[in-house]
């Protein structure tokens, strides 16, 4: 007789899914890429179109590039990223000849196939007959991707496919 109340309690906990602290939708793995920030006039870090960011120090360094070369540099406000759950990429289209260019995510934006993650971006271009400013631009964006069982990330949609290796942070374990 004592097994029935315990079994019933366990069944109710499993059915509700929200009865356990921390078991809510915010804690479920997200399988989509999300744009954190974007700009049409970025400064170019190291001339690399795709940069893997694995911690807050790197994020702080690279997020200043989204403000371009404004002097004096504006105060940088870091987005709150949990690097235990997310990878972050800085993606740049490189130099563009006029205004009217921007970067967005394509559909589907993010997929995982075997050990590779695929991120699809779109370089939006002005219409051929559009009146745009004759100014060199440098569109870029920061994108966060859910961590998963993949070792490389391929970025499609720029002039060529760019591939980055997922960097694993070293743990603070001591070995004797």
Buried (B, 14 or more C-beta within 10 A) or exposed (E): EEEEEEEEEEEEEEEEEEEEEEEEEEEEEBEEBBBBEBBBBBBBBEEBBBBBBBEBEBBEBBBBBBBBEEEEEEEEEEEEBEBEEBBBBBBBBBEBEBBBBBBBBEEEBBEBEEEBBBBBBBBEBBEEEEEBEEEEBBBBBBBBBBBEEBEEBBBEBBEEEBEBEBEEEEEEEEEE
